[in-house]
Amino acid sequence: MAVRIRLPGGTLKMKTYRELRARERDRRVPVMKMGSLYFVWRSKSQEPQQKPRDNLR
């Protein structure tokens, strides 16, 4: 189970190898390995913007 820590500049995730996504395995985003854990950093500028939900009812 991945652990997600929200920080002011983005999100720090701690994962095992099998939980990594392809872009994380290919190191297209910042990844650091310590022992058997991978630390993945995703800044707020990389996060997709959420669309406002339309109230249809």
N, C-alpha and C positions, 0 to 999 in steps of 0.2 A: 504494500500500500504506500503510495507516494505521500509525502508530507509537504504541505504548501505553507509557506510563511509569507504573508503580505507585508511589504515594507514600503516606506514612502516613495521610493524610486522605482518599485516594481515588485516582482515575486521571486522568491528563492524556493526551489523545489528540491527535495531529496528523494532519489529513486534508486532502485536496483536496475541492473542492466536490462532485464526483460521488460521493465516498465518504460524504457526510453522510447521515444518516437524516432522516426527515421532521421529527421533533421537534427535531433540531439545526438544520435549515434554518429552521424556524419560531421558533427561538430560545427554545424552552420549557426548555432547559437552558443553562447559561452557555457562550457561544461568543464567541471573539475572533478577528478576521481580521487576519493580518499578511501582506501581499503576496498570494500565491496559496494560502497555508496557513490552515487553520482550526484553532484550538486549542479543544478541547472538554473541560470539566471535569465529572467525575462523582464526587460525594462518596460515601463509603462508606455513608452513610445512604440514598442513592438506589439503590444496587446491590441487586439482588434476592438474598435469602438462598438459599443452595444447600440443597436437600433432601438428607438423608442417603440414600445408596443402600441399598436392601434387598438382602440376599444371598438370592436365591431358590434357589440350588443349594448 
